[in-house]
Structures are given as C-alpha cells and as structure tokens.
C-alpha cells in the first residue's frame, strides 16, 4: 500500500471515530430525554389517578346531596300538607266560635 493510501485510511478512521463519538453523544442525549419523558409521564399518571379519586369523591358527595335534597323535598311536602290541615282546623274553629257568639249574643 502506498503512503498516500495509508494516510487516507487514517483520515477515514479518524472521521469514523468522530462520527461514532457524535452518535454516542446524541444517543446519550436521547436517553436522557427519554428518561425525563418517562418521569414526566409517571408524574402525569399520578396526577390523573389523583384527579380520578377527586372526581369519584365529588360524585359520591353529589349523590349524598341529591339524596338529602329528595328527603328535604319530602319534608317540605309533608309540612305543607300539615299546614293546610292546620288552616282547615283553624277555619272550622273560627266558624264554631262565630256560631257560639251569635247564639250567645
């Protein structure tokens, strides 16, 4: 082999070593990026799990409130019915009182 050819081979090997070094650096940077992305995804999964738990708790609270509202509606309905009955009784008593006054007077 000629001296010139050997020099070309050394130059090519040097270029290849630089390319491999650059590639290794790029691969390491990508590994770091992937590790950061995995950490971010894990954090997002934890956040989503927490949000799901919060939503479930809110749904349970809403169901309890709806049940209490239904109970309160029934209570108000009963109170209105009782009030109507009281007004009827008061009206009957008022009539009886007026009748007694007319007879007495």
C-alpha positions in Angstrom: 0.0 0.0 0.0 1.1 3.4 -0.8 1.8 6.0 1.8 -1.0 8.2 0.4 -3.5 5.3 0.7 -2.5 4.6 4.3 -2.9 8.3 5.1 -6.4 8.3 3.6 -7.3 5.2 5.7 -6.1 7.0 8.9 -8.1 10.1 7.9 -11.2 7.9 7.3 -10.8 6.0 10.6 -10.4 9.4 12.4 -13.6 10.7 10.7 -15.4 7.5 11.6 -14.3 7.8 15.2 -15.6 11.4 15.3 -18.9 10.3 13.8 -19.2 7.4 16.3 -18.4 9.8 19.2 -21.0 12.3 17.9 -23.5 9.5 17.5 -22.8 8.2 21.1 -23.3 11.7 22.4 -26.6 12.1 20.5 -27.7 8.7 21.8 -26.8 9.7 25.4 -28.8 12.9 25.0 -31.7 10.9 23.6 -31.5 8.5 26.6 -31.6 11.5 28.9 -34.6 12.9 27.1 -36.4 9.6 27.2 -35.7 9.3 31.0 -37.1 12.8 31.5 -40.2 11.9 29.4 -40.7 8.7 31.4 -40.5 10.7 34.7 -43.0 13.3 33.3 -45.4 10.5 32.2 -45.2 8.9 35.6 -46.0 12.2 37.2 -48.9 12.8 34.9 -50.2 9.3 35.6 -50.1 10.1 39.3 -51.9 13.4 38.7 -54.6 11.6 36.7 -55.0 9.0 39.4 -55.4 11.7 42.0 -57.9 13.6 39.8 -59.9 10.4 39.3 -60.1 9.9 43.0 -61.2 13.5 43.4 -63.9 13.1 40.8 -65.1 9.9 42.5 -65.3 11.7 45.8 -67.2 14.6 44.2 -69.7 12.1 42.6 -70.3 10.5 46.0 -70.8 13.9 47.5 -73.2 14.8 44.8 -75.2 11.6 45.3 -75.4 12.3 49.0 -76.6 15.9 48.3 -79.2 14.7 45.8 -80.5 12.2 48.4 -80.7 14.9 51.0 -82.5 17.2 48.6 -85.0 14.5 47.9 -85.5 14.0 51.6 -85.9 17.7 52.2 -88.5 17.9 49.4 -90.5 15.2 51.1 -90.2 17.0 54.4 -91.4 20.3 52.8 -94.3 18.5 51.1 -95.3 17.0 54.5 -95.0 20.4 56.2 -97.2 22.0 53.5 -99.8 19.3 53.9 -99.7 19.7 57.7 -100.0 23.5 57.3 -103.1 23.0 55.1 -104.6 20.7 57.7 -103.9 23.3 60.4 -105.5 26.0 58.3 -108.6 23.8 57.8 -108.9 23.2 61.6 -108.4 26.9 62.4 -111.1 27.7 59.9 -113.5 25.2 61.5 -112.7 26.6 64.9 -113.3 30.1 63.7 -116.7 29.0 62.3 -117.6 27.3 65.6 -116.5 30.4 67.6 -118.7 32.7 65.4 -121.6 30.4 65.7 -121.3 30.4 69.5 -121.0 34.2 69.6 -124.2 34.5 67.5 -126.1 32.2 69.8 -124.8 33.9 72.9 -125.3 37.4 71.7 
